[in-house]
Amino acid sequence: MIMTILVTGATGSVGQQVVAELVKRGADVRALVRDPAKVEFPDGVAVAQGELLDVDAMRGALSGVSTLFLLNAVVADEFSQALITLNLAREAGIERVVYLSVIHSDIYVNVPHFAGKFGVERMIEQMGFNATILRPAYFINNDLTIKDVVLEHGVYPMPIGGKGLAMIDVRDIGEIAAIELIRRERASGRLPLDRINLVGPDTLTGPDIAAIWSAALGRPIAYGGDDTAGFERNLRNIMPNWMAFDMRLMAERFLTEGMLPEVGDTTRLTTLLGRPLRSYRDFAAEIASSA
């Protein structure tokens, strides 16, 4: 019997990595996409057209699938998307799920996209799925969006505060997700529900990151400070105002709580990967070398 893994969010920065890592490991992969004409996947990847709130399309996409990778973007109806998809997965007889949540989803309770993901986690648990819940911290690669500010203005502008964020590279997220999908897919029996914090090797403050950029570029880079209101104003230029406010609320929790790993998180991940985690220093060096 062919065992097929459906990857949702397959065209995003994490989803593309998941697909590539699954293909590398010989999995039978189906990728859910809105517009097949706009995407290119490795040979052998089947494409299902649809989106998470299109019930008919999702029934087709989930047909014959044995394991679901559920990743949905920060959108206004994110919670509904996930709940509809999980109900359709259960209807299709799918028991194995790997869900991309977020670290501290149970702590950042006032931040809409965190609270939504925590609700999905609870549903996965209550519905009895054979599931791994991945909880990534801040993506290092988010900072590709602000590299020009760093390079041209000498300022690291993200208001991440002084508590520290255990930032992780999306390539590591994709590989760990693929490892978990394969583990669930190929297990002879039912595995217990598991939650894994996805963190990087270092917990970094705003000044720490400015110092990393200064060293990588060989000139002083300043930390822009903890102005979350200014952060929201800037984001309104590139996203809807509700989303900019959501991101401001998240940044405010960066300042008060940080995104801190639990004891043993980095050891667990390096053991899973069989190699060290990629660091922010590596990321900044890559950008600096191509600048």
Order of alpha helices (4+ residues) and beta strands (2+ residues): beta-alpha-beta-beta-alpha-beta-alpha-beta-alpha-beta-alpha-beta-alpha-beta-alpha-beta-alpha-alpha-alpha-alpha
